[in-house]
Amino acid sequence: MRYTKILTTLTTIAIISGCTPDKFPKHPHYEINKPEVIYTPTRANLDKMIKQLQGSPYVWAEEGPDYFDCSGFTYYLYGSMGIELPRTAREQAKIGKKITFEELEYGDLLFFATSKSRHRITHVGIYLGNGWFTHASTTKSKVVYSNIYKSKYFQKKLRVCRRYLPDENTLDNTISDEHRLDKNKLQIEKPISIIKPSNTKKAIIIQTPTNDISKENTNYYIQVGSFLDKPNQSIIDKIKSQGMSYKIIKFDIGDQHINKLLIGSYKTHEDALKVLQLVRDSIEQNAFIAEIR
């Protein structure tokens, strides 16, 4: 699949304004940059990168090396070790070895459904041990540590866990001291879906079957642009003149209120590709195929 990109050249200047903090890029790279392989795939090397990148700014559609969104963070870390993952969280959740929460080890990935849909994977984090995981957080606007035992929200949203690293026997001590906590001493919150009654040791249970996630229908769009205000009526008229359907999605980036203009939807990437050239020729030359998470 193709990774959703937010802005086109048509609207970059309108959206990137003086309100954007200096730590965020003025002109993000919206193409997908494949990371250079610099490490062998071990938990020790993963741990080294995780510690180096804590606090890195969250920028949606970025996959490093300086800025990340959630799946861009995992894509970069694993790619730097020569393990190729899909670019989005939803696609990453479909591959690798499926494991239970109780089987989690350092470096495994946790996938969450944080939107209204309980089956739609929208967020991913990297497990560190004792409930701790690291992720590029939209609410904190940076790469942070969180603990699932202390978060009713993440417990409720957890959907699937996956493993991609090779088996190792010598890297059990990679957790930073500040995260080396005794799980039994934590005050575990109890959302409705996470307690296993038959076990005296409290555990988090993933109730959503992976098949429900993997078989989810995919909708592709052709993104014309993103705007601080409503899209130009002239662009809407061009879309209508071609007999195409469109939709406008509203969302926030920091303090900015963005309107995203999309043509479609299309059931497959190939269907969208058939229409893309016409859109570029007659409506917007920088249009691209997008998948809305």
Secondary structure by P-SEA (a helix, b strand, c coil): cccccccccccccccccccccccccccccccbbbbcccccccaaaaaaaaaaaccccccccccccccccaaaaaaaaaaaacccccccaaaaaacccccccccccccbbbbbbcccccccccbbbbbccccbbbcccccccccccccccccaaaaaaccccccccccccccccccccccccccccccccccccccccccccbbbbbcccaaaaaacbbbbbbccccccccccaaaaaaaaaacccbbbbbbbcccbbbbbbbccccccaaaaaaaaaaaaacccccbbbbbcc
